Amino acid sequence: MEELEKVEDKYQIISGLVGEWLPSHGDWFTTEDVWRHITGQGIILTVDGKRNVTKYLSEEIKKGTVRKRGKRYRYIDPDIVRYSNPWEADKEDIIKLKFPVSHFGDEYSEFGFDELFNIHKGDGIVVGGESNEGKTTLVTNIVADNMDDMDVRFVSTEMTDAKLRQRIDRMDWVEPLNGAGKPKFEFGFMEGDDYEDAIHPDKINIIDWIGLRGEFWQIENIIRDMKSRLRDGIVIIVLQKKQGEDNPLGGEFAYRRADVCLSISRGVLKVLKAKDYNQPNPNYKKWAFEIANKGSCFCNIREVEDCPQCRGKKYWGGIKCKRCYGKGFIEK
């Protein structure tokens, strides 16, 4: 190891070593952590050298680049906030995403979300649903109804090419292939859990679905990382939901990062969250629906409200609610 002789040289070298190390250390640290880093560079750290470490950190605290709490320090990343001029932003950043309507026979009905709330560039939409109750029907209809006007990327973690083709082939209201015989949308099967790598910054990205292995709090960071990849595009994220609960797996952690959060139970879709909404306010409103043609489309879509007797619980006094016949809702 090399022991430094001149005091001024010691400080210059130590400040350089610590200054290079700080940005790469994102967590809280102590002076002992810094000492270990310096000795790891082949330098014998004397008492004066340790004082110089403290001196350097004190100067960085005054500059606002280091924060101190007790005996611990933390580097403040100057790029953590991206500053901009809101008056230079594109005011026309709303994406005219089409939500499903009924395509079953001559019957026409719709959710009407296109008018009830706005989807902006960079938004994240979370769809939480019970198993086999319409999550994939919803997102495949979004693919079908938007692929002629927008660039759509559909990424599945369980659906094969053959299964998707079967679904799309039953959608007799769309032509899924272009003039060259190629699909009008991108489809891919994903393995692994680096979901943000599947995001295209400028497309309508649909991830069906994200599986969480017990650590449900991770969904907040997963959604944040996916949204950070976006520019002019959006991401629609499908999650599982426990039967009888509104929130998707991950609960508040999924809800808080979403710009729109939809909840699907058997025959009912509920808007849990719509940040930028129009009037009337759609938050916490419900729509009943049926699924037709082997899961390819919705029909008989209509707005409903919670049963005033069982309050949406489906049971009253230990038996199925007689007011709503155990459905949990009544017609408006």
C-alpha positions in Angstrom: 0.0 0.0 0.0 1.1 3.6 -0.6 1.1 6.1 2.2 0.6 9.7 1.1 3.1 12.3 2.4 1.8 15.8 1.7 -1.3 17.0 3.5 -2.6 18.9 0.5 -2.0 15.8 -1.7 -3.9 13.6 0.7 -6.9 15.8 0.6 -6.9 16.2 -3.2 -6.6 12.4 -3.7 -9.1 11.5 -0.9 -11.7 14.0 -2.2 -11.2 12.6 -5.7 -11.7 9.0 -4.5 -14.8 9.8 -2.4 -16.2 12.0 -5.2 -16.0 9.2 -7.7 -17.5 6.7 -5.3 -20.5 8.7 -4.1 -22.7 8.6 -7.2 -22.3 4.8 -7.4 -23.4 4.3 -3.8 -27.2 4.8 -3.7 -27.8 3.8 -0.1 -27.0 5.4 3.2 -23.4 5.0 4.3 -21.0 5.8 7.2 -17.5 7.2 7.2 -16.3 3.6 7.9 -17.8 2.6 4.5 -15.8 5.4 2.9 -12.6 4.3 4.7 -13.0 0.8 3.5 -13.4 2.0 -0.1 -10.2 4.1 0.1 -8.1 1.3 1.6 -9.4 -0.9 -1.0 -7.7 1.3 -3.6 -4.3 0.4 -2.0 -3.9 3.6 0.2 -3.0 3.5 3.9 -5.5 5.8 5.5 -4.0 7.7 8.4 -5.8 9.7 11.2 -5.3 12.8 9.1 -6.7 11.0 6.1 -9.9 10.0 8.0 -10.3 13.7 9.1 -10.1 14.6 5.4 -12.9 12.2 4.6 -15.1 14.0 7.2 -14.0 17.4 5.9 -14.9 16.5 2.3 -18.3 15.1 3.3 -19.0 18.3 5.4 -18.2 20.5 2.4 -20.5 18.4 0.2 -23.3 18.8 2.8 -23.0 22.6 2.5 -23.2 22.3 -1.3 -26.4 20.2 -1.0 -25.0 17.1 -2.7 -24.8 15.0 0.5 -27.3 14.6 3.2 -26.5 13.6 6.8 -28.7 11.9 9.4 -27.0 11.0 12.6 -23.8 9.2 11.7 -25.1 8.2 8.3 -24.7 10.0 5.0 -26.5 9.7 1.6 -25.6 11.1 -1.8 -28.2 13.3 -3.5 -28.5 12.4 -7.2 -28.8 15.7 -9.1 -30.6 14.0 -11.9 -33.4 12.5 -9.8 -35.7 15.3 -10.8 -36.1 16.0 -14.5 -36.9 19.7 -14.7 -38.9 21.0 -17.7 -41.1 23.9 -18.8 -44.8 22.9 -18.7 -45.6 25.6 -21.2 -43.5 23.8 -23.8 -45.5 20.6 -23.4 -47.7 19.2 -26.1 -51.3 20.1 -25.0 -52.7 17.5 -27.4 -51.2 14.6 -25.5 -54.5 12.7 -25.1 -54.6 9.3 -26.7 -57.9 8.4 -28.2 -57.9 4.8 -27.0 -61.0 2.9 -28.0 -62.5 0.8 -25.3 -64.7 -2.3 -26.1 -68.2 -2.1 -27.3 -70.6 -4.9 -28.0 -69.9 -6.7 -31.3 -72.4 -9.5 -30.8 -75.1 -9.6 -33.4 -77.2 -6.5 -33.9 -77.1 -5.5 -30.2 -75.1 -2.4 -29.5 -73.9 -1.4 -26.0 -70.7 0.2 -24.7 -68.7 1.0 -21.5 -68.3 4.5 -22.8 -64.9 5.1 -21.2 -63.7 7.0 -24.2 -65.8 9.9 -23.1 -65.7 9.4 -19.3 -61.9 9.8 -18.8 -58.8 10.8 -20.6 -55.7 8.7 -21.4 -52.5 10.7 -21.7 -49.2 9.8 -23.3 -47.1 8.0 -20.7 -50.1 6.7 -18.7 -50.3 3.3 -17.1 -53.6 1.4 -17.0 -54.0 -1.4 -14.5 -56.6 -4.1 -15.2 -57.2 -6.4 -12.2 -59.5 -9.3 -12.6 -60.6 -12.6 -11.2 -59.4 -15.7 -13.0 -61.2 -16.4 -16.3 -63.7 -13.5 -15.9 -62.8 -11.3 -18.9 -59.4 -9.7 -18.4 -58.0 -11.1 -21.7 -61.3 -10.5 -23.5 -60.9 -6.8 -22.5 -57.4 -6.4 -23.7 -57.8 -8.4 -26.9 -60.7 -6.3 -27.8 -58.6 -3.2 -27.2 -56.0 -4.7 -29.6 -58.7 -5.4 -32.2 -60.4 -2.0 -32.0 -57.3 0.1 -32.0 -54.9 -1.7 -34.4 -56.1 0.1 -37.5 -55.3 3.6 -36.0 -52.4 3.0 -33.6 -49.3 0.9 -33.2 -50.2 -1.8 -30.7 -47.8 -4.2 -29.0 -49.4 -7.2 -27.2 -47.1 -9.2 -24.9 -48.5 -12.3 -23.3 -46.9 -14.4 -20.5 -49.1 -17.4 -21.1 -51.0 -17.3 -24.5 -49.5 -19.1 -27.5 -49.7 -18.0 -31.1 -52.4 -20.6 -31.8 -54.6 -19.5 -28.9 -54.4 -15.8 -29.8 -55.2 -16.6 -33.5 -58.3 -18.5 -32.3 -59.5 -15.5 -30.4 -58.8 -13.0 -33.1 -60.4 -15.2 -35.8 -63.7 -15.2 -33.9 -63.7 -11.4 -34.0 -65.6 -11.1 -37.2 -65.8 -7.3 -37.1 -62.0 -6.8 -37.8 -59.5 -7.7 -40.4 -56.3 -8.5 -38.4 -53.9 -8.8 -41.4 -52.6 -6.0 -43.6 -52.2 -6.0 -47.4 -49.0 -8.0 -47.1 -50.6 -10.7 -45.0 -48.9 -9.6 -41.8 -50.6 -8.9 -38.5 -51.6 -5.2 -37.9 -50.2 -5.5 -34.4 -47.1 -6.9 -32.7 -47.5 -10.0 -30.6 -44.9 -11.6 -28.4 -44.6 -14.3 -25.7 -42.5 -13.3 -22.8 -40.5 -15.3 -20.3 -38.8 -13.8 -17.3 -39.8 -10.8 -15.3 -37.9 -7.8 -16.8 -41.2 -6.4 -17.9 -39.9 -2.9 -18.6 -37.7 -4.4 -21.4 -40.9 -5.4 -23.3 -42.1 -1.8 -23.5 -41.9 0.2 -26.7 -41.8 4.0 -25.8 -44.3 5.1 -28.4 -46.8 2.2 -28.7 -49.9 1.0 -27.0 -48.2 -1.7 -24.9 -50.3 -4.4 -23.3 -48.8 -6.9 -20.9 -51.1 -9.8 -20.2 -50.4 -10.7 -17.4 -47.8 -10.0 -14.7 -47.4 -12.8 -12.1 -46.2 -11.9 -8.6 -44.5 -14.5 -6.6 -45.7 -13.5 -3.1 -43.8 -10.2 -2.9 -46.8 -8.2 -4.1 -45.3 -4.8 -3.0 -42.9 -5.2 -6.0 -45.7 -4.3 -8.4 -45.3 -0.6 -7.6 -41.7 -0.6 -8.8 -42.6 -2.8 -11.8 -45.3 -0.3 -13.0 -43.0 2.7 -12.3 -40.2 1.1 -14.4 -42.5 0.4 -17.3 -43.9 3.9 -17.2 -40.4 5.4 -17.2 -39.8 3.7 -20.6 -42.7 5.6 -22.2 -42.7 8.7 -24.4 -45.8 8.9 -26.6 -47.1 5.5 -25.7 -49.0 3.9 -22.8 -48.9 0.6 -21.0 -51.9 -1.6 -20.0 -51.0 -4.0 -17.3 -53.1 -7.1 -16.5 -53.0 -8.5 -13.0 -54.9 -11.2 -11.1 -57.4 -10.3 -8.4 -58.8 -12.4 -5.6 -62.4 -13.3 -5.8 -64.6 -10.8 -3.8 -62.0 -8.1 -3.6 -61.8 -4.9 -5.7 -58.1 -4.3 -5.7 -55.7 -6.4 -7.9 -52.9 -8.4 -6.3 -50.5 -5.8 -4.9 -53.4 -3.8 -3.5 -52.5 -0.2 -2.8 -49.0 -0.7 -4.4 -50.6 -1.4 -7.8 -53.4 1.2 -7.3 -51.1 4.2 -6.5 -49.0 4.0 -9.6 -51.9 3.6 -12.0 -53.5 6.5 -13.9 -56.5 4.3 -14.5 -57.4 1.2 -12.5 -60.2 -1.2 -13.6 -61.5 -4.1 -11.6 -63.2 -7.1 -13.2 -65.3 -9.6 -11.3 -67.9 -12.1 -12.7 -70.0 -10.1 -15.1 -69.0 -6.7 -13.5 -66.4 -4.1 -14.4 -65.7 -1.3 -11.8 -63.6 1.8 -12.3 -61.5 2.0 -9.2 -59.5 5.0 -10.3 -59.5 7.5 -13.2 -57.2 10.4 -12.5 -58.2 12.7 -15.4 -62.0 12.2 -15.7 -64.8 14.2 -17.3 -68.3 14.6 -16.0 -70.1 12.6 -14.8 -67.3 11.2 -12.5 -66.8 7.5 -13.3 -64.8 6.6 -10.2 -66.4 3.7 -8.3 -69.1 3.3 -10.9 -69.9 -0.2 -12.2 -70.9 -1.8 -15.5 -72.4 -5.2 -15.9 -71.7 -7.2 -19.0 -71.9 -10.6 -20.6 -69.2 -12.4 -22.7 -70.2 -14.0 -26.0 -68.8 -16.0 -28.8 -66.3 -18.1 -26.8 -64.7 -15.2 -25.0 -64.2 -13.0 -28.1 -66.5 -10.1 -27.4 -68.7 -8.3 -24.8 -72.4 -7.8 -25.0 -75.3 -6.4 -23.0 -73.0 -3.8 -21.4 -74.9 -1.4 -19.1 -74.2 0.7 -16.1 -75.5 -0.7 -12.8 -75.3 0.2 -9.1 -74.7 -1.6 -5.8 -77.7 -3.4 -4.4 -79.1 -1.1 -1.6 -79.9 -4.1 0.6 -76.7 -6.2 0.5 -74.5 -3.3 -0.6 -72.9 -5.3 -3.3 -72.0 -8.3 -1.0 -74.5 -10.6 -2.8 -75.6 -12.1 0.6 -78.0 -10.7 3.2 -78.8 -12.4 6.5 -76.7 -15.4 5.6 -78.5 -16.2 2.3 -78.4 -14.9 -1.2 -79.8 -11.4 -1.3 -83.4 -11.5 -2.6 -83.4 -7.9 -3.8 -80.6 -8.5 -6.3 -80.9 -12.3 -6.6 -77.3 -12.7 -5.4 -75.8 -10.5 -8.1 -74.7 -7.7 -5.9 -76.1 -5.0 -8.2 -79.3 -3.7 -9.6 -80.1 -2.1 -12.9 -80.1 1.7 -13.0 
